[in-house]
């Protein structure tokens, strides 16, 4: 008997599917089609990096009641059979004549009465991970059954983490904390930014990451220009502020936080901006509560910065976190999503230090009834200096 | 002036866009919409790991003539402005009221006459990386303009690599080769498979990978069960065959090949299967030529195995490679794609050693007029033994 490959006991996945089914019932859906890696992992425990290959689509069909059905390429049968889903239907993908279209249409057709509704995520933060032409073909075969938007059904379930999930994210945060502690030594070995990025990723692996799905950062005199660029070979210099940000993965769960380091003593404007970011984060740690909305978190962080003389960045100042590097909601003035107990969130205030130079600070929390509990080890109050 | 962030000179991207425009003209398209990370990088040089966040869509609109327009979230403006595209239009994403829909519709509406056709990839190996609901909204606003499938337009251009691209893939293959050479030492340090995976990824980074987007593998007595599973903590034992497979990335380009190692002397059936895989690969290295089709490559590899008494695996026995871990075509009996000079391909024969136990072998090549040129350092003819 081959070894089981499940991050959690089967009961965790069954609970999730039942929660999805409750949402489907409330929304009048007869089935739910999941195609995105995070949604497939969430429902089944099927964890693989094979998603990196765009060649094949993968489908999970959740019926109104009972266990999900996996409609997947033959190459995934072995791994899926070591998860908890029993009903696994495979085709020899990739097949240019019919790459799962017939099998998926048949599966959903049996599951959903004519005139019934099939939910699939279509809203913000979602993508359909199958060829658009094949989706159209499936929809045509299934008519008069209709596809409808299931974004809210999936998000209301996934956004509240179980304690087992919280522990996974805490473990990812902890290993990243140990890797961040090693950054001064990594910089001392080779101060080129590209080399620091490589050394930091290697440290994350050595500290227990299964893989490193995201590393970004920046470095520049008195702040950096952006936070999404790959590293250049430019060596760090005195006066630079170095920022490293990571989404390290352990058992399929992400951390997502950054740390700043000053190369030599930081200039006063940098120190002031850093102090404001730290204090604004403290405000959010003290004030956030379930029942608030995402826009409230933006207001707390944004005011925390401007009250201390810092200029808040545009864009979001935090977001959800878990099975992907970023999840909804977004801490913007426009996001009305309710903050609920058990949500895992990032607090990510950013400030402009001078024109074109920014500083960003980030922590990961789980929202408890009494307020935020930190999952990332709190950044030091004083900007660490690498000499 | 901020540092440029381009993998190649702007002329390379301009040439690519002109090639896309030639294909668009032949297919009667007035614009091309690109949303996938690989397509955006291919057309613009915009290289970031920020795609890991599903929060925001990114759009490149290629007109029938002239330079492309980037319609992207504000957070990407700095990096995109350091690439070669001049016309960059941003919105403050994520915006739940309108997450780029209006700006994209306006851009394409100005670019395409009423009744015109907008191509976007909809076929095998493609996904639309934007919310399905937003795509429907854009299509509705642009009517009577129609969206049509541009899979072939994009694939016929991307599949033939420039010499500059070949050199990038060669560099990725070379660094992976140096990391594979270190595997015996990695196993000696800690024989648990999970630890071997971590150590191998760290070695890839130390040998020059910018990041490691894919590592998979397997281990088992006399062969492994599948090739897409994450690693368990089980220690390797005498009689196990260990396989490691990687997609390491350098400057945005992938390698994708594997290596096998025997833990202690391999059993005869394993040795025979390995010899057949090696010889079948030699057959393909000798016989593949431009003008053949993908199904010919499958036939050569498959016959090479069965003639030597090995049972070929189902599924594909090789594929394209470049800006993603896997690209079309697929070496199956059904894929009629022409093999063209300049294609970068994997040769990936697999055989069943005994029921449920497989062995897979993989090399990376560029197809020249005279036949394949190896990009990966050729695996040793004898299965390496770790004692």
Interface residues (C-beta under 8 A of the other chain):
Chain A: X2 X3 X5 X36 X38 X47 X48 X49 X50 X52 X53 X54 X55 X73 X74 X75 X76 X78 X79 X82 X92 X93 X94 X95 X96 X97 X99 X120 X121 X122 X123 X124 X125 X126 X127 X128 X129 X130 X131 X132 X133 X135 X136 X149 X151 X194 X197 X198 X199 X201 X202 X205 X206 X208 X209 X210 X211 X212 X213 X214 X215 X216 X225 X226 X227 X228 X229 X230 X231 X232 X234 X247 X314 X315 X316 X319 X324 X325 X326 X328 X330 X332 X334 X335 X336 X356
Chain B: X2 X3 X5 X36 X38 X47 X48 X49 X50 X52 X53 X54 X55 X73 X74 X75 X76 X78 X79 X82 X92 X93 X94 X95 X96 X97 X99 X120 X121 X122 X123 X124 X125 X126 X127 X128 X129 X130 X131 X132 X133 X135 X136 X149 X151 X194 X197 X198 X199 X201 X202 X205 X206 X208 X209 X210 X211 X212 X213 X214 X215 X216 X225 X226 X227 X228 X229 X230 X231 X232 X234 X247 X314 X315 X316 X319 X324 X325 X326 X328 X330 X332 X334 X335 X336 X356
